Amino acid sequence: MAMMEYLKFDLQLFAEEKTEPATPRRRRKAREEGQVAKSMDLVSSVAILTGVLLLFAMGFFLFSTLKQFFVWELSHLSDDVNFRGQWIWRASARGLAVYLKTWFPLAILSALGVVLISFAQVGFLITPKPLVPKLNRLNPVSGLKKVLSLRSLVELIKGLLKATLLASVLYFGLKKSLETLLLTMQMPLSGGLGILSKTILNLSLKMAIALFAIAIFDYAYQKWEFERSIKMSRQEIKEEFKQLEGDPQLKRRIRQRQRELARRRMMAEVKKADVVITNPTRIAVAILYDKKIMDAPVVIAKGLGVVAGKIREEAIKYDIPLVQRPPLAWTLYNNVEIGEKIPEELYKAVAEILVFVYRLKHKIANV
């Protein structure tokens, strides 16, 4: 007995284990709640990488435009307009024009890269549910579980890996370019700034690529973690199936109730029958024929076994004749549904029985 209880308990634990892939409904519900596989590191790395690549592509244009702006600003410092208070407005307007020409397109293209990578990860999704406050977030036990969770460990390892990788790229990059950077101290300002900016851009590109590589692995982990978090137990799948398709036990009870109601309606119709054809004990078929409104006799009740016995009891109760015709009873039971007319090939056999019943009723009425 104890062994059976142990086995039952063990099976219940297994049933609650989340081992099954999420159903489409579970995935749709998780998406509506804002639960998606998304790597913020991938988004930020794409923003950085896009910005660095745009600096490479637009570097000369940015440098020349900014150089012209500063030259213009410095050359007009001694103009008379400076004393009339107009220089600040001219400088601000020109600075805004330079910004819209240089840095604003860079910002727009970087933002477009962020939007595209976000869309590639989760598609189009707008949901306010993640912003809804939840009291369970204030639970210190839940907070401790998050601190000690696998995700926290992965985030820690990822942070250490990023710091180590970026420091390594920066160290080896500076080590390789150290001699060149030292030589810039002996060069003219414009030449030294050019080499310095090129070195900075090269290091920035290497670090951006390193961040992007880490972000790829982070996205793979986020995908795996998301699939693991939405897994379902077999019991959850059964419950979902019940919600979608209806509880099988409830549906079975409904069908049983429907059959009972149909049987009661059928039994209530037996009292209208002209004759009940039997085989004699296993089958009973009740026939009704009203020549004023019907062009053929109709089966209004039929049954097998216990139901046949109930039909015979109702027939006896209401003095409806019972006629034993086993072959005809079987044929009517197997081929004619309740409420249907009898087929033409059985007209003669049924008509003979009805004539017999009508004559019998007429004789009884004359007695």
Sequence and secondary structure as in RCSB ss.txt:
>XXXX:A:sequence
MAMMEYLKFDLQLFAEEKTEPATPRRRRKAREEGQVAKSMDLVSSVAILTGVLLLFAMGFFLFSTLKQFFVWELS
HLSDDVNFRGQWIWRASARGLAVYLKTWFPLAILSALGVVLISFAQVGFLITPKPLVPKLNRLNPVSGLKKVLSL
RSLVELIKGLLKATLLASVLYFGLKKSLETLLLTMQMPLSGGLGILSKTILNLSLKMAIALFAIAIFDYAYQKWE
FERSIKMSRQEIKEEFKQLEGDPQLKRRIRQRQRELARRRMMAEVKKADVVITNPTRIAVAILYDKKIMDAPVVI
AKGLGVVAGKIREEAIKYDIPLVQRPPLAWTLYNNVEIGEKIPEELYKAVAEILVFVYRLKHKIANV
>XXXX:A:secstr
 HHHHHHHHHHHHHHHS  B   HHHHHHHHHTT     HHHHHHHHHHHHHHHHHHHHHHHHHHHHHHHHHHHH
TTTSGGGTTT HHHHHHHHHHHHHHHTHHHHHHHHHHHHHHHHHHHH S   SGGGS  GGGG HHHHHHHHTSH
HHHHHHHHHHHHHHHHHHHHHHHHHHHHHHHHHGGGS HHHHHHHHHHHHHHHHHHHHHHHHHHHHHHHHHHHHH
HHHHT B HHHHHHHHHHHH  HHHHHHHHHHHHHHHHHHHHHHHTT SEEEESSSSEEEEEE  TTT SS EEE
EEEETHHHHHHHHHHHHTT  EEE HHHHHHHHHH  TT B  GGGHHHHHHHHHHHHHHHHHHHH 
